[in-house]
Amino acid sequence: MKTVVLTGIRESELRDAPPPTIRRDDEVLIDIAVVGVCGSDVHYFSEGGIGSMRVAYPWTIGHECAGTVVEVGPAVTSLTPGDRVAVDPLIWCGQCDQCLAGRVNTCRNQRFLGNPGETPGAMAEQLIMPAASCCPIPDSVSFVAAALCEPLAIGEHARRLAKLSPDATVAILGAGPIGLCVLLALKAAGVGATYVTDLLDPRLDMARQLGADWTGSPRQEDVVAAISRQQPSGVAAVFECAGQQETIDQGIELLTPGGALMLIGIPEAKEIRINFDIARRREHVVQMVRRQNHTADVAVEMVAGGVDAVQLATHHYSIEQAQQAFETVQQYADGVIKAIIHISGDE
């Protein structure tokens, strides 16, 4: 089968690999239709890792995917061949203290698609996953929309962690795919005013298209001052989606007393700073967000119900063009927001 592998820094190849086979009773074999290129994929492509997690070449990445079940293990009763599915890329053990506490995203024995040393990713024609990680999708949901349910599930998980009141005002700092998925989740839940910042105009344009009440670029104005003029008491939550010290500092300044700083972006450095003087006096909540937790099926329901995540898919490539897709996203070229690699070519 065709498989995209990283072979070095900013280098990838399309190779033939043996097709995978079901080894556990609870697994299914999936024909992959599409894979989205995530920011973490770009870190692995351009830097060879994230923090202490380093790629050993060759390695297959990719985790935002959808496809069709073609074979099921003998213990699988929830899926049958022919079912179309969105994939939750997390494989959890179901037995550790974290899983038993309902925190599968912090499972102590977890494996995540494409993470170095854990399990190879989804940029291949076929993939084996536990049935529990597969969410059936209705015929009305395209494979592209299904793949985008993975970042949308992160946005919904972050929204739920923030515990917002219905009329809460919020800021989203960083309007890449994750920040825009946070915006989609917030708008679907009917929050109050939403303020969105980013350095790139096409992303701010998309934020407005998705319903942001205000957008601004730090390159053009003091965004903290601009938002504060409209929200002098501060915003209830800031969703930091850029992974930059500058946006973390802005978030602390923007929050109302008792507000929540939701840290979703992944900084390149292992350490960040928090303005303790402001955060302590205002009794801010600082909440880390790791992926999603039991919101993959919710994201599918959201998309099936009309949340238009497909707008984020601005660029499309064949599996033979994977290198070009990685480079486009890594360089923020051509107004790209989300690049989709079509594996099967059917959609």
Contacts in CASP RR format, 6 or more apart in sequence:
PFRMAT RR
TARGET T0000
AUTHOR 0000-0000-0000
METHOD contacts of the structure
MODEL  1
MKTVVLTGIRESELRDAPPPTIRRDDEVLIDIAVVGVCGSDVHYFSEGGI
GSMRVAYPWTIGHECAGTVVEVGPAVTSLTPGDRVAVDPLIWCGQCDQCL
AGRVNTCRNQRFLGNPGETPGAMAEQLIMPAASCCPIPDSVSFVAAALCE
PLAIGEHARRLAKLSPDATVAILGAGPIGLCVLLALKAAGVGATYVTDLL
DPRLDMARQLGADWTGSPRQEDVVAAISRQQPSGVAAVFECAGQQETIDQ
GIELLTPGGALMLIGIPEAKEIRINFDIARRREHVVQMVRRQNHTADVAV
EMVAGGVDAVQLATHHYSIEQAQQAFETVQQYADGVIKAIIHISGDE
1 16 0 8 1.000
1 17 0 8 1.000
1 18 0 8 1.000
1 19 0 8 1.000
1 124 0 8 1.000
1 125 0 8 1.000
1 126 0 8 1.000
2 14 0 8 1.000
2 15 0 8 1.000
2 16 0 8 1.000
2 17 0 8 1.000
2 124 0 8 1.000
2 125 0 8 1.000
2 319 0 8 1.000
2 343 0 8 1.000
3 14 0 8 1.000
3 15 0 8 1.000
3 16 0 8 1.000
3 17 0 8 1.000
3 60 0 8 1.000
3 123 0 8 1.000
3 124 0 8 1.000
3 125 0 8 1.000
4 12 0 8 1.000
4 13 0 8 1.000
4 14 0 8 1.000
4 15 0 8 1.000
4 60 0 8 1.000
4 61 0 8 1.000
4 123 0 8 1.000
4 124 0 8 1.000
4 319 0 8 1.000
4 322 0 8 1.000
4 341 0 8 1.000
5 12 0 8 1.000
5 13 0 8 1.000
5 15 0 8 1.000
5 57 0 8 1.000
5 58 0 8 1.000
5 59 0 8 1.000
5 60 0 8 1.000
6 12 0 8 1.000
6 44 0 8 1.000
6 45 0 8 1.000
6 48 0 8 1.000
6 55 0 8 1.000
6 57 0 8 1.000
6 58 0 8 1.000
6 59 0 8 1.000
6 60 0 8 1.000
6 61 0 8 1.000
7 13 0 8 1.000
7 57 0 8 1.000
7 58 0 8 1.000
8 48 0 8 1.000
8 55 0 8 1.000
8 57 0 8 1.000
9 46 0 8 1.000
9 47 0 8 1.000
9 48 0 8 1.000
10 45 0 8 1.000
10 46 0 8 1.000
10 326 0 8 1.000
10 327 0 8 1.000
10 330 0 8 1.000
11 323 0 8 1.000
12 45 0 8 1.000
12 322 0 8 1.000
12 323 0 8 1.000
12 326 0 8 1.000
13 58 0 8 1.000
14 319 0 8 1.000
14 320 0 8 1.000
14 322 0 8 1.000
15 58 0 8 1.000
17 124 0 8 1.000
19 125 0 8 1.000
19 126 0 8 1.000
20 29 0 8 1.000
20 126 0 8 1.000
20 127 0 8 1.000
20 128 0 8 1.000
21 29 0 8 1.000
21 128 0 8 1.000
22 28 0 8 1.000
22 29 0 8 1.000
22 71 0 8 1.000
22 72 0 8 1.000
22 73 0 8 1.000
22 128 0 8 1.000
23 128 0 8 1.000
24 73 0 8 1.000
24 130 0 8 1.000
25 73 0 8 1.000
25 74 0 8 1.000
25 75 0 8 1.000
25 76 0 8 1.000
26 73 0 8 1.000
26 75 0 8 1.000
26 76 0 8 1.000
26 130 0 8 1.000
26 131 0 8 1.000
26 132 0 8 1.000
27 72 0 8 1.000
27 73 0 8 1.000
27 76 0 8 1.000
27 128 0 8 1.000
27 129 0 8 1.000
27 130 0 8 1.000
27 131 0 8 1.000
28 69 0 8 1.000
28 71 0 8 1.000
28 72 0 8 1.000
28 73 0 8 1.000
28 76 0 8 1.000
28 79 0 8 1.000
28 128 0 8 1.000
28 129 0 8 1.000
28 130 0 8 1.000
28 131 0 8 1.000
28 134 0 8 1.000
29 69 0 8 1.000
29 70 0 8 1.000
29 71 0 8 1.000
29 72 0 8 1.000
29 126 0 8 1.000
29 127 0 8 1.000
29 128 0 8 1.000
30 67 0 8 1.000
30 68 0 8 1.000
30 69 0 8 1.000
30 70 0 8 1.000
30 85 0 8 1.000
30 87 0 8 1.000
30 126 0 8 1.000
30 127 0 8 1.000
30 128 0 8 1.000
30 129 0 8 1.000
30 134 0 8 1.000
31 67 0 8 1.000
31 68 0 8 1.000
31 70 0 8 1.000
31 125 0 8 1.000
31 126 0 8 1.000
31 344 0 8 1.000
32 65 0 8 1.000
32 66 0 8 1.000
32 67 0 8 1.000
32 122 0 8 1.000
32 124 0 8 1.000
32 125 0 8 1.000
32 126 0 8 1.000
32 127 0 8 1.000
32 343 0 8 1.000
32 344 0 8 1.000
33 65 0 8 1.000
33 66 0 8 1.000
33 67 0 8 1.000
33 68 0 8 1.000
33 143 0 8 1.000
33 342 0 8 1.000
33 343 0 8 1.000
33 344 0 8 1.000
33 345 0 8 1.000
33 346 0 8 1.000
33 347 0 8 1.000
34 65 0 8 1.000
34 66 0 8 1.000
34 67 0 8 1.000
34 143 0 8 1.000
34 144 0 8 1.000
34 146 0 8 1.000
34 147 0 8 1.000
34 340 0 8 1.000
34 341 0 8 1.000
34 342 0 8 1.000
34 343 0 8 1.000
34 344 0 8 1.000
34 347 0 8 1.000
35 62 0 8 1.000
35 63 0 8 1.000
35 64 0 8 1.000
35 65 0 8 1.000
35 122 0 8 1.000
35 123 0 8 1.000
35 147 0 8 1.000
35 340 0 8 1.000
35 341 0 8 1.000
35 343 0 8 1.000
36 62 0 8 1.000
36 64 0 8 1.000
36 65 0 8 1.000
36 147 0 8 1.000
36 148 0 8 1.000
36 338 0 8 1.000
36 339 0 8 1.000
36 340 0 8 1.000
36 341 0 8 1.000
37 62 0 8 1.000
37 64 0 8 1.000
37 325 0 8 1.000
37 326 0 8 1.000
37 329 0 8 1.000
37 338 0 8 1.000
37 339 0 8 1.000
37 340 0 8 1.000
37 341 0 8 1.000
38 62 0 8 1.000
38 63 0 8 1.000
38 64 0 8 1.000
38 150 0 8 1.000
38 151 0 8 1.000
38 177 0 8 1.000
39 177 0 8 1.000
39 329 0 8 1.000
40 50 0 8 1.000
40 63 0 8 1.000
40 266 0 8 1.000
41 61 0 8 1.000
41 62 0 8 1.000
41 63 0 8 1.000
41 326 0 8 1.000
41 329 0 8 1.000
42 326 0 8 1.000
42 329 0 8 1.000
42 330 0 8 1.000
43 49 0 8 1.000
43 50 0 8 1.000
43 266 0 8 1.000
44 50 0 8 1.000
44 55 0 8 1.000
44 59 0 8 1.000
44 61 0 8 1.000
44 114 0 8 1.000
44 116 0 8 1.000
45 61 0 8 1.000
45 326 0 8 1.000
45 330 0 8 1.000
46 326 0 8 1.000
46 330 0 8 1.000
47 268 0 8 1.000
48 54 0 8 1.000
48 55 0 8 1.000
49 55 0 8 1.000
49 116 0 8 1.000
50 266 0 8 1.000
51 268 0 8 1.000
51 270 0 8 1.000
52 270 0 8 1.000
53 115 0 8 1.000
53 116 0 8 1.000
54 116 0 8 1.000
55 116 0 8 1.000
56 116 0 8 1.000
56 117 0 8 1.000
59 114 0 8 1.000
59 116 0 8 1.000
59 120 0 8 1.000
60 114 0 8 1.000
60 120 0 8 1.000
60 121 0 8 1.000
60 122 0 8 1.000
60 123 0 8 1.000
60 124 0 8 1.000
61 114 0 8 1.000
61 121 0 8 1.000
61 123 0 8 1.000
62 89 0 8 1.000
62 113 0 8 1.000
62 114 0 8 1.000
62 121 0 8 1.000
62 122 0 8 1.000
62 123 0 8 1.000
63 87 0 8 1.000
63 89 0 8 1.000
63 112 0 8 1.000
63 113 0 8 1.000
63 114 0 8 1.000
63 121 0 8 1.000
63 122 0 8 1.000
63 150 0 8 1.000
64 89 0 8 1.000
64 122 0 8 1.000
64 147 0 8 1.000
64 148 0 8 1.000
64 150 0 8 1.000
64 151 0 8 1.000
65 87 0 8 1.000
65 89 0 8 1.000
65 113 0 8 1.000
65 122 0 8 1.000
65 127 0 8 1.000
65 147 0 8 1.000
65 150 0 8 1.000
66 84 0 8 1.000
66 85 0 8 1.000
66 86 0 8 1.000
66 87 0 8 1.000
66 137 0 8 1.000
66 143 0 8 1.000
66 144 0 8 1.000
66 146 0 8 1.000
66 147 0 8 1.000
66 149 0 8 1.000
67 84 0 8 1.000
67 85 0 8 1.000
67 87 0 8 1.000
67 143 0 8 1.000
67 146 0 8 1.000
67 344 0 8 1.000
68 82 0 8 1.000
68 83 0 8 1.000
68 84 0 8 1.000
68 85 0 8 1.000
69 79 0 8 1.000
69 80 0 8 1.000
69 81 0 8 1.000
69 82 0 8 1.000
69 83 0 8 1.000
69 84 0 8 1.000
69 85 0 8 1.000
69 134 0 8 1.000
70 81 0 8 1.000
70 82 0 8 1.000
70 126 0 8 1.000
71 81 0 8 1.000
72 79 0 8 1.000
72 80 0 8 1.000
72 81 0 8 1.000
72 131 0 8 1.000
73 131 0 8 1.000
76 131 0 8 1.000
78 131 0 8 1.000
78 136 0 8 1.000
79 85 0 8 1.000
79 131 0 8 1.000
79 134 0 8 1.000
79 136 0 8 1.000
83 134 0 8 1.000
83 136 0 8 1.000
84 136 0 8 1.000
84 137 0 8 1.000
84 139 0 8 1.000
84 141 0 8 1.000
84 143 0 8 1.000
84 146 0 8 1.000
85 134 0 8 1.000
85 135 0 8 1.000
85 136 0 8 1.000
85 137 0 8 1.000
85 146 0 8 1.000
86 134 0 8 1.000
86 135 0 8 1.000
86 137 0 8 1.000
86 141 0 8 1.000
86 146 0 8 1.000
86 147 0 8 1.000
86 149 0 8 1.000
86 150 0 8 1.000
86 296 0 8 1.000
86 299 0 8 1.000
86 300 0 8 1.000
87 113 0 8 1.000
87 122 0 8 1.000
87 127 0 8 1.000
87 129 0 8 1.000
87 133 0 8 1.000
87 134 0 8 1.000
87 135 0 8 1.000
87 150 0 8 1.000
88 133 0 8 1.000
88 134 0 8 1.000
88 135 0 8 1.000
88 150 0 8 1.000
88 153 0 8 1.000
88 292 0 8 1.000
88 296 0 8 1.000
89 112 0 8 1.000
89 113 0 8 1.000
89 114 0 8 1.000
89 121 0 8 1.000
89 122 0 8 1.000
89 133 0 8 1.000
89 150 0 8 1.000
90 104 0 8 1.000
90 105 0 8 1.000
90 107 0 8 1.000
90 110 0 8 1.000
90 111 0 8 1.000
90 112 0 8 1.000
90 113 0 8 1.000
90 133 0 8 1.000
90 291 0 8 1.000
91 110 0 8 1.000
91 111 0 8 1.000
91 112 0 8 1.000
91 113 0 8 1.000
91 119 0 8 1.000
91 129 0 8 1.000
91 130 0 8 1.000
91 133 0 8 1.000
92 99 0 8 1.000
92 104 0 8 1.000
92 107 0 8 1.000
92 109 0 8 1.000
92 110 0 8 1.000
93 99 0 8 1.000
93 107 0 8 1.000
93 108 0 8 1.000
93 109 0 8 1.000
93 110 0 8 1.000
94 100 0 8 1.000
94 104 0 8 1.000
94 107 0 8 1.000
95 109 0 8 1.000
96 107 0 8 1.000
96 108 0 8 1.000
96 109 0 8 1.000
97 108 0 8 1.000
98 104 0 8 1.000
98 106 0 8 1.000
98 107 0 8 1.000
98 108 0 8 1.000
99 107 0 8 1.000
102 293 0 8 1.000
102 294 0 8 1.000
103 293 0 8 1.000
104 110 0 8 1.000
104 293 0 8 1.000
104 294 0 8 1.000
105 157 0 8 1.000
105 290 0 8 1.000
105 291 0 8 1.000
105 292 0 8 1.000
105 293 0 8 1.000
106 290 0 8 1.000
110 118 0 8 1.000
111 118 0 8 1.000
111 119 0 8 1.000
112 118 0 8 1.000
112 119 0 8 1.000
112 291 0 8 1.000
113 119 0 8 1.000
113 120 0 8 1.000
113 121 0 8 1.000
113 122 0 8 1.000
113 127 0 8 1.000
114 120 0 8 1.000
114 121 0 8 1.000
114 122 0 8 1.000
121 127 0 8 1.000
123 319 0 8 1.000
123 322 0 8 1.000
123 341 0 8 1.000
123 343 0 8 1.000
124 343 0 8 1.000
125 319 0 8 1.000
125 343 0 8 1.000
125 344 0 8 1.000
135 149 0 8 1.000
135 296 0 8 1.000
135 297 0 8 1.000
135 300 0 8 1.000
136 300 0 8 1.000
137 145 0 8 1.000
137 146 0 8 1.000
137 149 0 8 1.000
137 300 0 8 1.000
137 304 0 8 1.000
138 304 0 8 1.000
140 304 0 8 1.000
141 300 0 8 1.000
141 303 0 8 1.000
141 304 0 8 1.000
142 310 0 8 1.000
142 347 0 8 1.000
143 346 0 8 1.000
143 347 0 8 1.000
144 310 0 8 1.000
144 313 0 8 1.000
144 340 0 8 1.000
144 347 0 8 1.000
145 303 0 8 1.000
145 309 0 8 1.000
145 310 0 8 1.000
146 300 0 8 1.000
146 303 0 8 1.000
147 340 0 8 1.000
148 181 0 8 1.000
148 303 0 8 1.000
148 309 0 8 1.000
148 310 0 8 1.000
148 312 0 8 1.000
148 313 0 8 1.000
148 338 0 8 1.000
149 296 0 8 1.000
149 299 0 8 1.000
149 300 0 8 1.000
149 302 0 8 1.000
149 303 0 8 1.000
149 309 0 8 1.000
150 292 0 8 1.000
150 296 0 8 1.000
150 299 0 8 1.000
151 177 0 8 1.000
151 178 0 8 1.000
151 181 0 8 1.000
151 312 0 8 1.000
151 338 0 8 1.000
152 181 0 8 1.000
152 184 0 8 1.000
152 185 0 8 1.000
152 299 0 8 1.000
152 302 0 8 1.000
152 303 0 8 1.000
152 307 0 8 1.000
152 309 0 8 1.000
153 292 0 8 1.000
153 295 0 8 1.000
153 296 0 8 1.000
153 298 0 8 1.000
153 299 0 8 1.000
154 178 0 8 1.000
154 181 0 8 1.000
154 182 0 8 1.000
154 264 0 8 1.000
154 289 0 8 1.000
154 291 0 8 1.000
154 292 0 8 1.000
154 295 0 8 1.000
155 178 0 8 1.000
155 179 0 8 1.000
155 181 0 8 1.000
155 182 0 8 1.000
155 184 0 8 1.000
155 185 0 8 1.000
155 264 0 8 1.000
155 292 0 8 1.000
155 295 0 8 1.000
156 185 0 8 1.000
156 292 0 8 1.000
156 295 0 8 1.000
156 298 0 8 1.000
156 299 0 8 1.000
156 302 0 8 1.000
157 289 0 8 1.000
157 291 0 8 1.000
157 292 0 8 1.000
157 293 0 8 1.000
157 295 0 8 1.000
158 182 0 8 1.000
158 185 0 8 1.000
158 239 0 8 1.000
158 262 0 8 1.000
158 264 0 8 1.000
158 289 0 8 1.000
159 182 0 8 1.000
159 185 0 8 1.000
159 186 0 8 1.000
159 189 0 8 1.000
160 295 0 8 1.000
161 262 0 8 1.000
161 287 0 8 1.000
161 289 0 8 1.000
162 170 0 8 1.000
162 236 0 8 1.000
162 237 0 8 1.000
162 239 0 8 1.000
162 260 0 8 1.000
162 262 0 8 1.000
162 287 0 8 1.000
163 260 0 8 1.000
164 170 0 8 1.000
164 189 0 8 1.000
164 191 0 8 1.000
164 236 0 8 1.000
164 237 0 8 1.000
165 236 0 8 1.000
166 189 0 8 1.000
166 190 0 8 1.000
166 191 0 8 1.000
166 192 0 8 1.000
167 191 0 8 1.000
167 192 0 8 1.000
168 191 0 8 1.000
168 192 0 8 1.000
168 235 0 8 1.000
168 236 0 8 1.000
168 237 0 8 1.000
169 191 0 8 1.000
169 192 0 8 1.000
169 193 0 8 1.000
169 194 0 8 1.000
169 195 0 8 1.000
169 231 0 8 1.000
169 234 0 8 1.000
169 235 0 8 1.000
169 236 0 8 1.000
170 186 0 8 1.000
170 191 0 8 1.000
170 192 0 8 1.000
170 193 0 8 1.000
170 194 0 8 1.000
170 195 0 8 1.000
170 235 0 8 1.000
170 236 0 8 1.000
170 237 0 8 1.000
170 238 0 8 1.000
170 239 0 8 1.000
171 194 0 8 1.000
171 195 0 8 1.000
171 196 0 8 1.000
171 197 0 8 1.000
171 227 0 8 1.000
171 235 0 8 1.000
171 237 0 8 1.000
171 238 0 8 1.000
171 239 0 8 1.000
171 251 0 8 1.000
171 254 0 8 1.000
172 179 0 8 1.000
172 182 0 8 1.000
172 183 0 8 1.000
172 186 0 8 1.000
172 194 0 8 1.000
172 195 0 8 1.000
172 196 0 8 1.000
172 197 0 8 1.000
172 207 0 8 1.000
172 212 0 8 1.000
172 238 0 8 1.000
172 239 0 8 1.000
172 241 0 8 1.000
173 196 0 8 1.000
173 197 0 8 1.000
173 238 0 8 1.000
173 239 0 8 1.000
173 240 0 8 1.000
173 241 0 8 1.000
173 242 0 8 1.000
173 247 0 8 1.000
173 250 0 8 1.000
173 251 0 8 1.000
174 196 0 8 1.000
174 197 0 8 1.000
174 198 0 8 1.000
174 203 0 8 1.000
174 240 0 8 1.000
174 241 0 8 1.000
174 242 0 8 1.000
174 247 0 8 1.000
175 183 0 8 1.000
175 196 0 8 1.000
175 197 0 8 1.000
175 198 0 8 1.000
175 200 0 8 1.000
175 203 0 8 1.000
175 204 0 8 1.000
175 206 0 8 1.000
175 207 0 8 1.000
175 215 0 8 1.000
175 241 0 8 1.000
176 198 0 8 1.000
176 203 0 8 1.000
176 241 0 8 1.000
176 337 0 8 1.000
177 312 0 8 1.000
177 337 0 8 1.000
177 338 0 8 1.000
178 241 0 8 1.000
178 264 0 8 1.000
178 265 0 8 1.000
179 196 0 8 1.000
179 239 0 8 1.000
179 241 0 8 1.000
179 264 0 8 1.000
180 203 0 8 1.000
180 206 0 8 1.000
180 207 0 8 1.000
180 210 0 8 1.000
180 312 0 8 1.000
180 337 0 8 1.000
181 309 0 8 1.000
181 312 0 8 1.000
182 239 0 8 1.000
182 241 0 8 1.000
182 264 0 8 1.000
183 194 0 8 1.000
183 196 0 8 1.000
183 207 0 8 1.000
183 210 0 8 1.000
183 211 0 8 1.000
183 212 0 8 1.000
184 210 0 8 1.000
184 302 0 8 1.000
184 307 0 8 1.000
184 308 0 8 1.000
184 309 0 8 1.000
185 302 0 8 1.000
186 194 0 8 1.000
187 194 0 8 1.000
187 210 0 8 1.000
187 211 0 8 1.000
188 302 0 8 1.000
188 307 0 8 1.000
192 213 0 8 1.000
193 213 0 8 1.000
193 214 0 8 1.000
193 230 0 8 1.000
193 231 0 8 1.000
194 211 0 8 1.000
194 212 0 8 1.000
194 213 0 8 1.000
194 214 0 8 1.000
195 212 0 8 1.000
195 213 0 8 1.000
195 214 0 8 1.000
195 215 0 8 1.000
195 227 0 8 1.000
195 230 0 8 1.000
195 231 0 8 1.000
195 235 0 8 1.000
196 204 0 8 1.000
196 207 0 8 1.000
196 212 0 8 1.000
196 214 0 8 1.000
196 215 0 8 1.000
196 216 0 8 1.000
197 204 0 8 1.000
197 215 0 8 1.000
197 216 0 8 1.000
197 217 0 8 1.000
197 218 0 8 1.000
197 223 0 8 1.000
197 247 0 8 1.000
197 250 0 8 1.000
198 204 0 8 1.000
198 207 0 8 1.000
198 215 0 8 1.000
198 216 0 8 1.000
198 217 0 8 1.000
198 242 0 8 1.000
199 217 0 8 1.000
199 218 0 8 1.000
199 219 0 8 1.000
200 217 0 8 1.000
200 332 0 8 1.000
200 335 0 8 1.000
201 217 0 8 1.000
202 314 0 8 1.000
202 335 0 8 1.000
202 337 0 8 1.000
203 335 0 8 1.000
203 337 0 8 1.000
204 215 0 8 1.000
204 216 0 8 1.000
204 217 0 8 1.000
206 311 0 8 1.000
206 312 0 8 1.000
206 337 0 8 1.000
207 215 0 8 1.000
208 215 0 8 1.000
209 311 0 8 1.000
210 311 0 8 1.000
214 226 0 8 1.000
214 227 0 8 1.000
214 230 0 8 1.000
216 223 0 8 1.000
216 226 0 8 1.000
217 223 0 8 1.000
218 246 0 8 1.000
218 250 0 8 1.000
223 250 0 8 1.000
224 250 0 8 1.000
224 251 0 8 1.000
224 253 0 8 1.000
224 254 0 8 1.000
227 235 0 8 1.000
227 254 0 8 1.000
228 234 0 8 1.000
228 253 0 8 1.000
228 254 0 8 1.000
231 254 0 8 1.000
233 256 0 8 1.000
234 254 0 8 1.000
234 255 0 8 1.000
234 256 0 8 1.000
235 254 0 8 1.000
235 255 0 8 1.000
235 256 0 8 1.000
235 259 0 8 1.000
236 255 0 8 1.000
236 256 0 8 1.000
236 259 0 8 1.000
236 260 0 8 1.000
237 255 0 8 1.000
237 259 0 8 1.000
237 260 0 8 1.000
237 261 0 8 1.000
237 262 0 8 1.000
238 250 0 8 1.000
238 251 0 8 1.000
238 254 0 8 1.000
238 255 0 8 1.000
238 260 0 8 1.000
238 261 0 8 1.000
238 262 0 8 1.000
239 262 0 8 1.000
239 264 0 8 1.000
240 247 0 8 1.000
240 248 0 8 1.000
240 251 0 8 1.000
240 261 0 8 1.000
240 262 0 8 1.000
240 263 0 8 1.000
240 264 0 8 1.000
240 265 0 8 1.000
241 247 0 8 1.000
241 264 0 8 1.000
241 265 0 8 1.000
242 265 0 8 1.000
243 263 0 8 1.000
243 265 0 8 1.000
243 266 0 8 1.000
243 267 0 8 1.000
244 267 0 8 1.000
245 267 0 8 1.000
245 272 0 8 1.000
245 273 0 8 1.000
248 261 0 8 1.000
248 263 0 8 1.000
248 272 0 8 1.000
248 273 0 8 1.000
248 274 0 8 1.000
249 273 0 8 1.000
249 275 0 8 1.000
251 261 0 8 1.000
252 261 0 8 1.000
252 274 0 8 1.000
252 275 0 8 1.000
252 278 0 8 1.000
252 279 0 8 1.000
252 284 0 8 1.000
253 275 0 8 1.000
253 278 0 8 1.000
255 261 0 8 1.000
255 282 0 8 1.000
255 284 0 8 1.000
256 282 0 8 1.000
257 282 0 8 1.000
257 283 0 8 1.000
257 284 0 8 1.000
258 282 0 8 1.000
258 283 0 8 1.000
258 284 0 8 1.000
258 285 0 8 1.000
259 282 0 8 1.000
259 284 0 8 1.000
259 285 0 8 1.000
260 284 0 8 1.000
260 285 0 8 1.000
260 286 0 8 1.000
260 287 0 8 1.000
261 279 0 8 1.000
261 284 0 8 1.000
261 285 0 8 1.000
261 286 0 8 1.000
261 287 0 8 1.000
262 287 0 8 1.000
262 289 0 8 1.000
263 272 0 8 1.000
263 286 0 8 1.000
263 287 0 8 1.000
263 288 0 8 1.000
263 289 0 8 1.000
264 289 0 8 1.000
274 286 0 8 1.000
278 284 0 8 1.000
279 286 0 8 1.000
292 299 0 8 1.000
303 309 0 8 1.000
312 337 0 8 1.000
312 338 0 8 1.000
313 337 0 8 1.000
313 338 0 8 1.000
313 339 0 8 1.000
313 340 0 8 1.000
314 335 0 8 1.000
314 336 0 8 1.000
314 337 0 8 1.000
314 338 0 8 1.000
314 339 0 8 1.000
315 325 0 8 1.000
315 328 0 8 1.000
315 334 0 8 1.000
315 336 0 8 1.000
315 337 0 8 1.000
315 338 0 8 1.000
315 339 0 8 1.000
315 340 0 8 1.000
316 339 0 8 1.000
316 340 0 8 1.000
316 342 0 8 1.000
317 324 0 8 1.000
317 325 0 8 1.000
317 339 0 8 1.000
317 340 0 8 1.000
317 341 0 8 1.000
317 342 0 8 1.000
318 341 0 8 1.000
318 342 0 8 1.000
318 345 0 8 1.000
319 341 0 8 1.000
319 342 0 8 1.000
319 343 0 8 1.000
321 341 0 8 1.000
322 341 0 8 1.000
325 339 0 8 1.000
325 341 0 8 1.000
327 333 0 8 1.000
328 334 0 8 1.000
328 336 0 8 1.000
328 339 0 8 1.000
329 336 0 8 1.000
329 339 0 8 1.000
END
